[in-house]
Amino acid sequence: MKVTTKITYNAAKLAKAIPEMIENYIQGSGESTIKASRKRIDTINYISHDSNHPKRKGKSDMPKLSDRTMALRAKNRLEGSSYGAPKPGNIPLKYTGNFYDSMEATKKGVKMLKYGWHHNEGKSDSILRPKREFFEFKASKEADKNFEKELTKNFRK
């Protein structure tokens, strides 16, 4: 018995197209991730905060701002520099909007101001802060569809 196969795509072209396809997928999922993370910052249940920086009580809870931070915000000072123009409310990670607005999707992933990640992890080099896990990875259904469409297109070449 003789079996014959026919290749209907150029593997070299497919290999060349894959890096760009992956970058587009990362950027598409990054946009979904930023949307989900901003929604989490906006809708989270902020629980009381004490000097021991308690761990989250549940998945949808985060520590409120400390009394010290609230006092510094009232004076519009933190670590010797101005907070900038404050926006209404006492939501962590959103007071001036600098961090909130800095989150963006790129072809390499998600880009944001460094102190936001320190809040997410609950640590930094010099400032003790509670863990506020706001970052929520969310794969994009649109990015999935686009990736599949590009893959199919490149298999037909």
N, CA, C and O of each residue as an XYZ file, in Angstrom:
628
protein
N       0.835     -1.171      0.000
C       0.000      0.000      0.000
C       0.885      1.240      0.000
O       1.841      1.348      0.768
N       0.544      2.152     -0.866
C       1.331      3.360     -1.010
C       0.483      4.551     -0.545
O      -0.659      4.718     -0.974
N       1.061      5.373      0.340
C       0.360      6.558      0.847
C       1.050      7.793      0.307
O       2.271      7.930      0.390
N       0.258      8.682     -0.241
C       0.796      9.922     -0.790
C       0.207     11.096     -0.022
O      -0.995     11.138      0.238
N       1.051     12.039      0.334
C       0.575     13.241      1.025
C       0.956     14.470      0.231
O       1.926     14.476     -0.528
N       0.188     15.482      0.423
C       0.454     16.732     -0.263
C       0.452     17.858      0.778
O      -0.502     18.007      1.541
N       1.504     18.627      0.799
C       1.598     19.749      1.735
C       1.001     20.973      1.053
O       1.394     21.346     -0.053
N       0.024     21.597      1.753
C      -0.670     22.733      1.148
C      -0.252     24.071      1.761
O      -0.924     25.083      1.561
N       0.832     24.075      2.492
C       1.296     25.324      3.077
C       2.813     25.353      3.062
O       3.474     24.321      2.946
N       3.341     26.542      3.178
C       4.781     26.718      3.215
C       5.187     26.882      4.689
O       4.881     27.898      5.314
N       5.869     25.884      5.227
C       6.250     25.902      6.645
C       7.151     27.093      6.977
O       7.067     27.637      8.078
N       7.995     27.495      6.056
C       8.883     28.649      6.300
C       8.077     29.931      6.445
O       8.367     30.755      7.312
N       7.056     30.102      5.591
C       6.200     31.290      5.695
C       5.396     31.270      6.988
O       5.220     32.307      7.627
N       4.911     30.105      7.373
C       4.169     29.976      8.622
C       5.069     30.325      9.809
O       4.665     31.066     10.705
N       6.277     29.792      9.809
C       7.226     30.084     10.888
C       7.550     31.572     10.959
O       7.741     32.121     12.044
N       7.610     32.215      9.809
C       7.895     33.652      9.762
C       6.709     34.467     10.283
O       6.905     35.520     10.889
N       5.488     33.995     10.054
C       4.283     34.726     10.457
C       3.949     34.546     11.939
O       3.301     35.414     12.524
N       4.368     33.459     12.552
C       3.977     33.153     13.931
C       4.392     34.226     14.939
O       3.566     34.570     15.785
N       5.618     34.787     14.915
C       5.951     35.806     15.911
C       4.994     37.007     15.905
O       4.606     37.488     16.970
N       4.616     37.487     14.735
C       3.681     38.618     14.665
C       2.296     38.200     15.150
O       1.601     38.984     15.796
N       1.894     36.973     14.842
C       0.604     36.476     15.311
C       0.576     36.430     16.839
O      -0.430     36.780     17.456
N       1.671     36.000     17.440
C       1.756     35.929     18.901
C       1.727     37.336     19.514
O       1.051     37.561     20.517
N       2.458     38.275     18.913
C       2.443     39.658     19.406
C       1.040     40.249     19.346
O       0.616     40.926     20.283
N       0.319     40.004     18.265
C      -1.051     40.504     18.144
C      -1.959     39.873     19.190
O      -2.845     40.536     19.730
N      -1.739     38.589     19.478
C      -2.525     37.901     20.502
C      -2.237     38.496     21.880
O      -3.154     38.734     22.666
N      -0.967     38.731     22.160
C      -0.585     39.309     23.452
C      -1.202     40.693     23.619
O      -1.736     41.008     24.683
N      -1.135     41.516     22.585
C      -1.697     42.859     22.669
C      -3.223     42.805     22.847
O      -3.776     43.556     23.651
N      -3.892     41.937     22.114
C      -5.346     41.805     22.246
C      -5.752     41.340     23.626
O      -6.714     41.855     24.195
N      -5.034     40.374     24.173
C      -5.331     39.896     25.520
C      -4.945     40.943     26.560
O      -5.579     41.034     27.612
N      -3.906     41.738     26.275
C      -3.516     42.816     27.183
C      -4.613     43.850     27.323
O      -4.852     44.364     28.416
N      -5.282     44.157     26.224
C      -6.391     45.116     26.281
C      -7.524     44.585     27.148
O      -8.117     45.343     27.915
N      -7.835     43.294     27.041
C      -8.861     42.673     27.889
C      -8.426     42.660     29.342
O      -9.232     42.882     30.245
N      -7.150     42.399     29.560
C      -6.606     42.366     30.917
C      -6.709     43.736     31.573
O      -7.099     43.836     32.736
N      -6.365     44.786     30.846
C      -6.437     46.141     31.394
C      -7.882     46.502     31.716
O      -8.159     47.085     32.765
N      -8.791     46.165     30.833
C     -10.208     46.451     31.075
C     -10.675     45.736     32.352
O     -11.349     46.338     33.188
N     -10.318     44.457     32.500
C     -10.714     43.679     33.685
C     -10.055     44.229     34.950
O     -10.689     44.285     36.004
N      -8.783     44.637     34.849
C      -8.074     45.175     36.016
C      -8.659     46.513     36.444
O      -8.815     46.761     37.639
N      -8.982     47.375     35.494
C      -9.613     48.661     35.828
C     -10.985     48.435     36.462
O     -11.360     49.129     37.407
N     -11.721     47.472     35.943
C     -13.035     47.173     36.524
C     -12.867     46.689     37.958
O     -13.654     47.046     38.834
N     -11.850     45.882     38.196
C     -11.593     45.381     39.556
C     -11.241     46.524     40.501
O     -11.722     46.555     41.633
N     -10.418     47.456     40.059
C     -10.066     48.615     40.885
C     -11.324     49.420     41.224
O     -11.490     49.881     42.353
N     -12.196     49.581     40.246
C     -13.409     50.386     40.428
C     -14.473     49.722     41.294
O     -15.209     50.408     42.002
N     -14.562     48.404     41.246
C     -15.694     47.719     41.885
C     -15.318     46.875     43.096
O     -16.179     46.203     43.663
N     -14.069     46.895     43.497
C     -13.625     46.032     44.596
C     -14.244     46.466     45.922
O     -14.579     47.638     46.095
N     -14.396     45.551     46.838
C     -14.885     45.842     48.177
C     -13.672     46.123     49.067
O     -12.918     45.207     49.396
N     -13.486     47.373     49.451
C     -12.337     47.751     50.277
C     -12.670     47.555     51.746
O     -13.591     48.177     52.275
N     -11.910     46.684     52.397
C     -12.144     46.357     53.804
C     -11.235     47.190     54.697
O     -10.307     47.845     54.223
N     -11.521     47.155     56.015
C     -10.729     47.966     56.942
C      -9.265     47.565     56.912
O      -8.916     46.428     56.595
N      -8.437     48.508     57.244
C      -6.977     48.358     57.150
C      -6.401     48.595     58.537
O      -6.775     49.568     59.192
N      -5.519     47.750     58.995
C      -4.852     48.022     60.267
C      -3.347     48.028     60.072
O      -2.854     47.791     58.969
N      -2.623     48.301     61.145
C      -1.167     48.458     61.037
C      -0.462     47.167     60.636
O       0.698     47.212     60.226
N      -1.124     46.027     60.743
C      -0.506     44.750     60.373
C      -0.679     44.410     58.895
O      -0.209     43.368     58.439
N      -1.335     45.264     58.161
C      -1.605     45.018     56.737
C      -2.154     43.615     56.538
O      -1.442     42.725     56.074
N      -3.431     43.412     56.892
C      -3.999     42.066     56.798
C      -4.080     41.561     55.367
O      -4.165     42.332     54.411
N      -4.051     40.249     55.256
C      -4.236     39.639     53.943
C      -5.700     39.794     53.536
O      -6.564     40.078     54.366
N      -5.954     39.605     52.265
C      -7.331     39.713     51.770
C      -8.225     38.717     52.500
O      -7.835     37.577     52.751
N      -9.410     39.163     52.829
C     -10.377     38.291     53.492
C     -11.052     37.364     52.478
O     -11.387     36.227     52.808
N     -11.245     37.826     51.292
C     -11.875     37.029     50.244
C     -11.389     37.524     48.891
O     -10.693     38.536     48.811
N     -11.745     36.830     47.848
C     -11.260     37.182     46.516
C     -11.645     38.593     46.097
O     -10.898     39.242     45.365
N     -12.801     39.079     46.548
C     -13.244     40.395     46.110
C     -12.977     41.485     47.146
O     -13.591     42.550     47.083
N     -12.090     41.246     48.082
C     -11.765     42.239     49.102
C     -10.326     42.708     48.982
O      -9.441     41.935     48.615
N     -10.092     43.996     49.297
C      -8.753     44.572     49.353
C      -8.703     45.534     50.527
O      -9.725     46.114     50.893
N      -7.535     45.712     51.119
C      -7.438     46.670     52.226
C      -7.688     48.106     51.765
O      -7.280     48.508     50.675
N      -8.374     48.872     52.632
C      -8.571     50.297     52.383
C      -7.235     51.005     52.579
O      -6.248     50.392     52.986
N      -7.217     52.281     52.289
C      -6.020     53.080     52.538
C      -5.822     53.242     54.039
O      -6.789     53.292     54.799
N      -4.566     53.323     54.460
C      -4.268     53.499     55.877
C      -4.593     54.928     56.296
O      -4.725     55.819     55.457
N      -4.719     55.132     57.607
C      -4.972     56.484     58.133
C      -3.833     57.417     57.761
O      -4.065     58.590     57.467
N      -2.591     56.908     57.769
C      -1.424     57.727     57.404
C      -1.541     58.208     55.957
O      -1.325     59.385     55.667
N      -1.884     57.291     55.055
C      -2.027     57.660     53.647
C      -3.161     58.657     53.464
O      -3.038     59.603     52.685
N      -4.272     58.452     54.181
C      -5.393     59.386     54.081
C      -4.979     60.783     54.550
O      -5.369     61.784     53.949
N      -4.182     60.847     55.632
C      -3.711     62.146     56.122
C      -2.789     62.804     55.102
O      -2.884     64.008     54.864
N      -1.888     62.015     54.494
C      -0.991     62.558     53.475
C      -1.772     63.021     52.244
O      -1.435     64.037     51.636
N      -2.793     62.288     51.888
C      -3.625     62.709     50.767
C      -4.335     64.024     51.078
O      -4.459     64.893     50.215
N      -4.799     64.158     52.322
C      -5.483     65.398     52.712
C      -4.546     66.597     52.588
O      -4.976     67.704     52.264
N      -3.262     66.364     52.850
C      -2.258     67.433     52.723
C      -1.705     67.508     51.301
O      -0.919     68.400     50.982
N      -2.116     66.575     50.454
C      -1.647     66.459     49.069
C      -0.139     66.225     49.003
O       0.542     66.770     48.133
N       0.381     65.408     49.929
C       1.805     65.093     49.954
C       2.009     63.609     50.215
O       1.282     62.995     50.995
N       2.998     63.052     49.558
C       3.408     61.679     49.842
C       4.854     61.550     49.436
O       5.233     61.894     48.316
N       5.666     61.049     50.361
C       7.093     60.872     50.099
C       7.736     62.142     49.549
O       8.600     62.073     48.674
N       7.314     63.312     50.064
C       7.945     64.567     49.698
C       7.542     65.123     48.346
O       8.083     66.145     47.924
N       6.607     64.483     47.652
C       6.194     65.011     46.361
C       4.676     65.142     46.322
O       3.964     64.465     47.065
N       4.201     66.001     45.466
C       2.772     66.242     45.360
C       2.083     65.086     44.651
O       2.644     64.486     43.734
N       0.893     64.788     45.071
C       0.085     63.773     44.404
C      -0.383     64.260     43.041
O      -0.717     63.446     42.179
N      -0.413     65.537     42.835
C      -0.989     66.081     41.603
C      -2.445     66.419     41.836
O      -2.899     66.457     42.979
N      -3.162     66.659     40.795
C      -4.573     67.025     40.918
C      -5.402     65.797     41.283
O      -5.538     64.880     40.474
N      -5.958     65.774     42.502
C      -6.728     64.603     42.918
C      -8.092     64.529     42.247
O      -8.676     65.543     41.862
N      -8.581     63.303     42.118
C      -9.928     63.070     41.623
C     -10.778     62.680     42.832
O     -10.238     62.215     43.835
N     -12.083     62.858     42.755
C     -12.931     62.531     43.906
C     -12.799     61.073     44.318
O     -12.566     60.199     43.484
N     -12.952     60.823     45.612
C     -12.943     59.464     46.137
C     -11.604     59.074     46.732
O     -10.586     59.732     46.518
N     -11.634     57.999     47.473
C     -10.434     57.508     48.149
C     -10.097     56.095     47.700
O      -9.700     55.257     48.509
N     -10.257     55.838     46.418
C      -9.980     54.514     45.875
C      -8.476     54.351     45.685
O      -7.853     55.169     45.008
N      -7.876     53.308     46.272
C      -6.461     53.057     46.029
C      -6.195     52.876     44.540
O      -7.025     52.335     43.809
N      -5.036     53.332     44.105
C      -4.569     53.206     42.717
C      -5.333     54.077     41.725
O      -5.204     53.901     40.514
N      -6.130     55.020     42.238
C      -6.910     55.834     41.317
C      -6.997     57.299     41.757
O      -7.727     58.067     41.131
N      -6.300     57.705     42.782
C      -6.472     59.034     43.347
C      -6.216     60.147     42.338
O      -7.051     61.040     42.192
N      -5.097     60.117     41.647
C      -4.816     61.144     40.632
C      -5.133     60.636     39.233
O      -5.263     61.426     38.297
N      -5.256     59.357     39.092
C      -5.503     58.782     37.776
C      -4.217     58.477     37.027
O      -4.261     57.896     35.943
N      -3.058     58.863     37.589
C      -1.781     58.632     36.901
C      -1.544     57.149     36.645
O      -1.231     56.752     35.522
N      -1.693     56.326     37.687
C      -1.476     54.894     37.507
C      -2.574     54.290     36.642
O      -2.292     53.575     35.680
N      -3.810     54.576     36.983
C      -4.985     54.027     36.298
C      -4.891     54.286     34.794
O      -5.173     53.405     33.981
N      -4.494     55.502     34.441
C      -4.386     55.875     33.028
C      -3.104     55.355     32.370
O      -3.010     55.316     31.144
N      -2.119     54.957     33.180
C      -0.837     54.509     32.617
C      -0.887     53.087     32.069
O      -0.020     52.700     31.285
N      -1.884     52.308     32.468
C      -1.953     50.918     32.012
C      -2.259     50.883     30.516
O      -3.225     51.494     30.059
N      -1.431     50.165     29.760
C      -1.654     50.035     28.325
C      -1.150     48.688     27.824
O      -0.213     48.107     28.371
N      -1.794     48.216     26.777
C      -1.395     46.957     26.147
C      -0.363     47.239     25.075
O      -0.498     48.186     24.300
N       0.662     46.415     25.035
C       1.676     46.510     23.989
C       1.839     45.125     23.364
O       1.230     44.157     23.820
N       2.647     45.037     22.341
C       2.883     43.744     21.693
C       3.745     42.826     22.560
O       3.885     41.639     22.264
N       4.320     43.377     23.630
C       5.143     42.574     24.534
C       4.399     42.218     25.817
O       4.875     41.391     26.595
N       3.238     42.832     26.050
C       2.467     42.554     27.260
C       1.733     43.794     27.735
O       1.281     44.612     26.933
N       1.619     43.923     29.054
C       0.933     45.061     29.657
C       1.967     45.968     30.296
O       2.874     45.506     30.987
N       1.822     47.262     30.058
C       2.752     48.250     30.595
C       2.004     49.117     31.600
O       0.877     49.537     31.338
N       2.625     49.388     32.753
C       2.024     50.240     33.778
C       3.119     50.843     34.644
O       4.266     50.397     34.611
N       2.756     51.861     35.421
C       3.722     52.434     36.354
C       4.121     51.380     37.380
O       3.291     50.580     37.812
N       5.371     51.381     37.760
C       5.944     50.331     38.600
C       5.245     50.193     39.952
O       5.086     49.081     40.455
N       4.826     51.315     40.543
C       4.256     51.211     41.879
C       2.928     50.445     41.889
O       2.531     49.917     42.928
N       2.249     50.380     40.758
C       1.029     49.586     40.679
C       1.325     48.115     40.907
O       0.584     47.418     41.600
N       2.423     47.647     40.313
C       2.802     46.250     40.521
C       3.213     46.009     41.962
O       2.967     44.934     42.507
N       3.851     47.020     42.595
C       4.193     46.888     44.013
C       2.927     46.709     44.851
O       2.919     45.915     45.792
N       1.864     47.434     44.523
C       0.595     47.264     45.228
C       0.035     45.869     44.994
O      -0.454     45.235     45.929
N       0.099     45.392     43.772
C      -0.434     44.072     43.454
C       0.299     42.979     44.232
O      -0.317     42.025     44.706
N       1.609     43.128     44.358
C       2.419     42.127     45.058
C       2.499     42.368     46.562
O       2.840     41.460     47.320
N       2.182     43.602     47.001
C       2.231     43.926     48.425
C       3.633     44.173     48.940
O       3.898     43.977     50.126
N       4.544     44.605     48.064
C       5.910     44.874     48.513
C       6.604     45.818     47.549
O       6.219     45.948     46.387
N       7.607     46.453     48.045
C       8.489     47.283     47.220
C       9.801     47.407     47.972
O       9.976     46.814     49.036
N      10.719     48.179     47.418
C      12.029     48.317     48.050
C      11.975     49.109     49.349
O      12.683     48.782     50.301
N      11.140     50.149     49.400
C      11.218     51.043     50.543
C       9.906     51.281     51.283
O       9.935     51.798     52.400
N       8.773     50.931     50.715
C       7.495     51.270     51.329
C       6.730     50.002     51.694
O       6.542     49.115     50.861
N       6.292     49.929     52.945
C       5.464     48.819     53.385
C       4.033     49.112     52.949
O       3.487     50.162     53.287
N       3.434     48.216     52.219
C       2.063     48.436     51.760
C       1.308     47.112     51.769
O       1.911     46.046     51.646
N      -0.006     47.183     51.914
C      -0.788     45.949     51.878
C      -0.904     45.423     50.458
O      -0.737     46.160     49.486
N      -1.186     44.162     50.362
C      -1.351     43.525     49.061
C      -2.735     43.878     48.521
O      -3.750     43.604     49.162
N      -2.762     44.483     47.346
C      -4.017     44.834     46.683
C      -3.985     44.189     45.298
O      -3.543     44.808     44.330
N      -4.443     42.980     45.209
C      -4.362     42.219     43.963
C      -5.458     42.673     42.995
O      -6.561     42.126     42.976
N      -5.128     43.670     42.207
C      -6.075     44.218     41.246
C      -5.863     43.646     39.850
O      -6.790     43.631     39.039
N      -4.646     43.173     39.561
C      -4.293     42.742     38.211
C      -4.967     41.418     37.912
O      -4.763     40.433     38.622
N      -5.763     41.394     36.870
C      -6.532     40.208     36.530
C      -6.338     39.869     35.058
O      -6.867     40.547     34.177
N      -5.570     38.808     34.804
C      -5.341     38.415     33.408
C      -6.635     37.881     32.824
O      -7.312     37.044     33.421
N      -6.961     38.379     31.653
C      -8.170     37.924     30.964
C      -7.846     37.771     29.486
O      -7.610     38.756     28.786
N      -7.835     36.535     29.022
C      -7.590     36.282     27.597
C      -8.764     36.822     26.799
O      -9.916     36.721     27.222
N      -8.469     37.385     25.666
C      -9.486     38.006     24.832
C     -10.075     37.002     23.851
O      -9.340     36.314     23.142
N     -11.396     36.919     23.814
C     -12.052     36.036     22.840
C     -11.793     36.551     21.424
O     -11.624     35.771     20.487
N     -11.765     37.873     21.287
C     -11.476     38.488     19.989
C     -10.057     38.129     19.540
O      -9.832     37.815     18.371
N      -9.089     38.178     20.486
C      -7.709     37.816     20.153
C      -7.621     36.334     19.776
O      -6.871     35.967     18.872
N      -8.386     35.487     20.467
C      -8.432     34.055     20.117
C      -8.916     33.857     18.684
O      -8.326     33.100     17.913
N     -10.001     34.553     18.341
C     -10.567     34.431     16.987
C      -9.581     34.931     15.932
O      -9.398     34.295     14.894
N      -8.941     36.088     16.206
C      -7.980     36.636     15.254
C      -6.785     35.709     15.069
O      -6.306     35.524     13.950
N      -6.301     35.124     16.172
C      -5.165     34.207     16.100
C      -5.535     32.990     15.244
O      -4.767     32.570     14.379
N      -6.708     32.441     15.496
C      -7.158     31.272     14.732
C      -7.327     31.622     13.247
O      -6.971     30.834     12.370
N      -7.866     32.794     12.984
C      -8.060     33.246     11.594
C      -6.709     33.399     10.877
O      -6.553     32.960      9.737
N      -5.739     34.022     11.552
C      -4.408     34.199     10.968
C      -3.714     32.855     10.768
O      -3.049     32.642      9.754
N      -3.865     31.961     11.718
C      -3.254     30.638     11.602
C      -3.831     29.895     10.394
O      -3.089     29.306      9.608
N      -5.150     29.926     10.255
C      -5.796     29.284      9.111
C      -5.327     29.898      7.802
O      -5.046     29.190      6.835
N      -5.248     31.222      7.784
C      -4.795     31.934      6.580
C      -3.368     31.518      6.207
O      -3.076     31.295      5.032
N      -2.487     31.414      7.192
C      -1.099     31.065      6.919
C      -0.898     29.596      6.604
O       0.110     29.234      5.998
N      -1.830     28.739      6.997
C      -1.752     27.336      6.605
C      -2.132     27.147      5.150
O      -1.752     26.149      4.538
N      -2.866     28.074      4.591
C      -3.346     27.927      3.206
C      -2.350     28.472      2.189
O      -2.554     28.296      0.987
N      -1.298     29.116      2.624
C      -0.349     29.746      1.681
C       0.463     28.706      0.968
O       1.309     29.044      0.140
